[in-house]
C-alpha cells in the first residue's frame, strides 16, 4: 500500500470526490480530506492510500498538475511525519 499526498485542493473537495477521481487509475484503500478541528472546514489537502506502488505512480503522473475548481493540484508520495 502506498500513501499519496494531495495538496492545493479546492475547499469544496470531499473524501468521496478524491476516491472517485483516483479510482480511475486503481484500487483506493482510503481517501481522507484533512479538516480543521474547530470548524470542520477543509484545510485544502488530503491523503489517498493506493493498493500498489504501480497504481500510486500512475496516479502521480496522471493527476499531478491537474486543475480542479480553478486550483492546480499537487500529487506526490506522502512523507512520514517527524
FENCORLIN-V981150 format. One record per pair of residues at least 6 apart in sequence whose ideal C-beta (glycine too) atoms are under 8 Angstrom apart, sorted by the first residue. I is the first residue (numbers start at 1). J is the second residue. Records with the same first field share a line. If there is no record, write none. Layout:
# FENCORLIN-V981150
I: J ; J
This chain:
# FENCORLIN-V981150
1: 29 ; 49 ; 50 ; 51 ; 52
2: 49 ; 50 ; 52 ; 53 ; 55 ; 56 ; 77
3: 47 ; 48 ; 49 ; 50 ; 77 ; 78
4: 22 ; 47 ; 48 ; 49 ; 50 ; 56 ; 59 ; 60 ; 75 ; 76 ; 77 ; 78
5: 45 ; 47 ; 74 ; 75 ; 76 ; 77 ; 78 ; 79
6: 18 ; 45 ; 46 ; 47 ; 48 ; 63 ; 73 ; 74 ; 75
7: 44 ; 45 ; 73 ; 74 ; 75 ; 76
8: 44 ; 45 ; 71 ; 72 ; 73 ; 74
9: 18 ; 33 ; 42 ; 44 ; 45 ; 46 ; 68 ; 71 ; 73
10: 44 ; 68 ; 69 ; 70 ; 71
11: 41 ; 42 ; 44
12: 42 ; 69
13: 33 ; 42 ; 46 ; 68 ; 69
14: 33
15: 31 ; 32 ; 33 ; 46
16: 31
18: 28 ; 31 ; 32 ; 33 ; 46 ; 48
19: 28 ; 31 ; 48
21: 63
22: 28 ; 31 ; 48 ; 50 ; 59 ; 63
24: 62
25: 50 ; 55 ; 58 ; 59 ; 62 ; 63
26: 50 ; 51 ; 52 ; 54 ; 55 ; 56 ; 58 ; 59
27: 50 ; 51 ; 52 ; 55
28: 48 ; 49 ; 50 ; 51
29: 49 ; 50 ; 51
30: 47 ; 48 ; 49
31: 46 ; 47 ; 48 ; 49
32: 46 ; 47 ; 48
33: 42 ; 43 ; 45 ; 46
34: 42 ; 43 ; 45 ; 46 ; 47
35: 41 ; 42 ; 43
36: 42 ; 43
47: 78
48: 59
50: 56 ; 59
56: 77
59: 75
60: 75 ; 76 ; 77
63: 73 ; 75
64: 73 ; 74 ; 75 ; 76
65: 72 ; 73 ; 74
66: 72 ; 73
67: 73
